[in-house]
Amino acid sequence: MPRMMGDDIGALLHRAGLTRYEIQAYLALTRRTVESAARLADESGVPRTKLYGVLESLQSKGWVTILSGQPLLYRAVPPEGVVERLRLGHEELLAELNDRLGEQVAMGMHKIVVMRRGAGMEGLRTALAGARQVRLSMMTCALYGELREDLASAEAVKVVFYPGEAPPRPRANEEFRIAPLAVVHQVYDVETPAMQAIVDGSRLFTIVWNPFAKRHEVDEMFHDECVGCLMQTFELGWGGGRPAPPASPPPAQR
């Protein structure tokens, strides 16, 4: 069944912010050059008791012009004038909304950086298993050995190993460097590598070896600016790192 043009126009006018009675009155006025309220009530179907309020509302929204006289006469604002006013109004609204929301988000971001304590190795491995791009820094060979299979399907894995580590032979999706400088956490007066994982440029995990509990402890940080900052730090470390020496080939089988 073909759609009725009036129904289409009414739906568009409703989306533009007009009520049902305002739509009826405005469409009736577009069929006349000017019109009195009495005749408009008959032509639009808007109850006379409602019509004056409807016309005043249309005037305030910029859809109708009221001409002085006895009786008052009403004229529809041409479509191009209405559309231009709507466009400018929406641009101003969107610009203000963007500014206000930006201020609100900035206030929240500067107030607190959320750290999810105890994300755990399983949480880290789950994130790595679904990742496309992974950046690992200050990595030990022992931990990388635990995580390596979770990275098998990633498109690209860059690893900066802790100084003194001897990385394995890289796979096709892996690149290895050795850090020029050790960065450590101090855990109960024991220095341990300050390992980090950046997953798809949006998730940041910190990994600390607890020398007393004998386990890795994993936390996740939620803050876009922190992730961006540490991504830049990683790239600096990567650029300053030295290529990992080739791993010794496996012994020949006899």
N, C-alpha and C positions, 0 to 999 in steps of 0.2 A: 504494500500500500504506500503510495507516495506521501511524503511529509507535507503538511500544510505550511505555507510560508509564514503565516501569522504565528504559528506555534514555534517555528524556528526563531523568529525575531523576538518573540516573548521570552524564550529561553535565554537568548543572548542578553536581552535587557535585564533580565533577572540576575544573570552573572555579573552585569555591570553595576548592580547595586540598587535596582528599582524594585518596589513592591508590586503586587498584582494590580492594585488600583492605579498606581503611578504609571505602570505599563499601559493600562487601558486608556488613561487620560492622554498620555503622550502620543500614542499611536493615533488616537482620534484627532489630536491637534495637527499631526503631520498631514492629514487629509484636507486641512483647511488653511487658508492664509492667516486669519485670526478668527477667534470664536469667543462668544460670551459663555459664562459659566452655565446659564440655564440651558442653552442649546448643547453645550458640551456634555452635560449630565445625560441628556437623552441619547446622544451619539456614542458615548463611551461606555455606558452601563454602570458608571460609578454612582452610588447613591448621593443625592444632593447634600445630605447631611455630612457626607465625608469629603465632598469634592473640593471645598475651599482649602481645607487642610492639606489635601493631596496636591493641589496646585501650588500652595506656598512651599511645600516640601520640594516639589520639582524645581521651583524657582531657586531655592537655596542650594540645590545640587547642580544648578546650571543647565537644566534641561528646558526650562520654560521662561519666557519673558512676559511680564505683566505690563500692559499698557494702561495708562491712566485714562479716566473718562467715566461716563455713566451710561450703561454699566461698564465695569472693568472688562477689558478684552485680553485674551491670552493668545500667545503665539509660541509655536515650538521652535527651539533653537535649532538651526540647521545641523544635520548629522556631523559635518566636518568640524564644527565648533565644539560639539559635545565630545567627539572622539579625541580631539587635541587636548581638551581640558582633562579628560580621563587619563590620557597618556602622561601629561605633565604631572598630574596628581599622583599617579602610580610611581613615576620616577622619583618624585620627592619622598613618597612613603617608603619605597624600597631603599633609597639612600639613607634615610633616617633610621630605618630598621637595621640596616647593615652596620651603621655607626653605633647604635645603641647595643645591639647584640655583641658587636666587637668589643665594646667597653666592658660589657658584662662578663664575657668569656675571659678577657684579659685580667679583670679583677680576680676571677676565680683561679686563673692559672698562676697569678703572681702570689696568691695567698698560700698555696700549698702544692707540694709535689707528692703524689700518692705513691707509696711503695707497698706492693703486695708481698708481705713477708711469707716465707714458707711456700713459695710457688712449687718447690720440689723438683727433683730430677725428672719425675714423670711429666710434670707440666712443661718443663723445658723440652723434653724429648718429643712430646706431642706437637709442640709448636714447630720444632725442627722438621718433623716428619712431613708436615704439610707446607713447608716453605719453598719459595723459588730462589730467593737470594739470601745468603747467610754470611755474616761477618763475625768472626771469632777473634778475640784478642787475648794476649797473655796466656795462651792455651798451653797446657801440659800435654805431653803425649799420652799419659795415662788416661786423662779425661777424654781426650779426642778419640782414643780407642773405644771408649764406651759409647760415644755419640756418633761414630762414623757411619754405622749402618742406617741411622735415622736420616742421614744426609744423602743417601744414595740417589734419591729421586730429585734433589734440588738441581736447578739449572746452573748455579754458580756458587761456589763456596770459597771464600778467601779466609785464610787463617794466618794470624801473626802469632808464632809460638814464643813462649817465654825463652829468654836467653839461656843457651846451654842445652836446649832440648834437641833431639835428633828425630825430625819428623819422618813418617813413613813415605814410601814412594807415592806421589799424588796420582789420583785417578783423573779421568778426562774432565770432570767438573770441578776439580780442586786446584787451588793455587796456594803455595805456602811461602811464608817469609819468616825470618828470625828477627825478633824485636831488637833494636839497638840498645834499649834501656829497659831494665826491669822495673815494673810497677807492681807494688805489693799492697796487700792489706795487712794490718797488724791485728792478729787475733790472739788475745790473751798473751801479748808480748812475743808472739811467734809470727814471723813474716811469712806470708803465703801469697802466691800469685793472684793479682787482681784481675780475674778472668771475666770477660763480658761476651754476650752474644746479642747481636743485632739481627733481628729476623724481618726480612722484607722491608727494611727501612722504617718500620713502625713499632716494633716491639723490642724492648730492651730488658735483658736478663743479666743480673750480676751473679757470679758463681764464686763461692769462697770455700776453701778446704778448711774444715774444722779439725785441727790436729788432735784434739782431745776426744771428740765424738767419732773421729775417723770416718767422716763422710763429707760429701759436698753439700753445701747449703745454697739454695737458689732463691733469689728474690726477683720480682718484676717491677719495673718503674713505669708509671703511667704519666708521661708528660712529653708532648710533641717537641717542645723546644729542647728538652734534655736529650731526647733521641737524636734530633738533628745535630746538636752540639757534639755528641759522642760519635756520631757518624763522621763528622769532620775530623775529630781526634783520631778515629780509626784510620782514615785515609792518610793523615799525616804520618802515623806510625807505619802504615803500609808503604808509603813512599820512602820513608827513611830506613825501612828494614832491609836486611840483606837477603838475597835469595837463599832458600834452604838448600843445603848440599844434597846431592842425589843419594837416595837410600842405597845401601849396599844390596846388590842383587842376591837373590836366594842362592844358597850353595847348590852346585850342580849335583844332580842325582846320579849315582853310580848304578 
